[in-house]
Amino acid sequence: MDLLSVLFILLLITKAILLVVIYFLWRSNSRLKEANHIIFLMKRRGIINEKLLEEIRKANPE
C-alpha cells in the first residue's frame, strides 16, 4: 500500500465517524425541539404551570 491509499482510507473512516456524530446530534436536537413543543402546548392549555415546570427542570437538569 502506498501513502496515498492509506490517506484515502483514513479520510473515509474520518468521514464515516463524523457522519455518525452529526446524525446523533441531529437526532437529540430534534427530540429536544419536540419536548419543548409539547411543554409549550401543555402550558397553553393550562395543563402545566410555571411552578410545576420549575420542579420538572430541577428534577431533570438537561
C-alpha positions, -999 to 999 in steps of 0.1 A, spaced: 0 0 0 13 34 -8 8 65 12 -20 79 -9 -42 49 -5 -36 49 33 -45 86 35 -77 79 14 -88 51 37 -82 73 68 -102 101 51 -131 77 45 -130 64 81 -130 100 94 -159 110 72 -179 80 84 -173 89 121 -183 125 115 -215 114 98 -224 92 127 -217 120 152 -237 145 132 -266 121 130 -268 115 167 -265 153 174 -293 160 149 -315 132 165 -311 145 200 -317 181 188 -350 171 172 -361 153 203 -354 184 224 -374 205 200 -403 180 202 -402 181 240 -402 219 241 -432 219 217 -451 195 240 -443 217 270 -455 248 251 -488 231 242 -493 220 278 -486 255 291 -510 270 266 -538 246 276 -533 251 313 -522 216 320 -488 227 333 -479 259 351 -446 277 357 -442 263 393 -446 227 381 -423 234 351 -396 247 375 -399 215 396 -395 194 365 -364 213 354 -349 209 389 -355 172 388 -342 168 352 -315 195 346 -309 185 310 
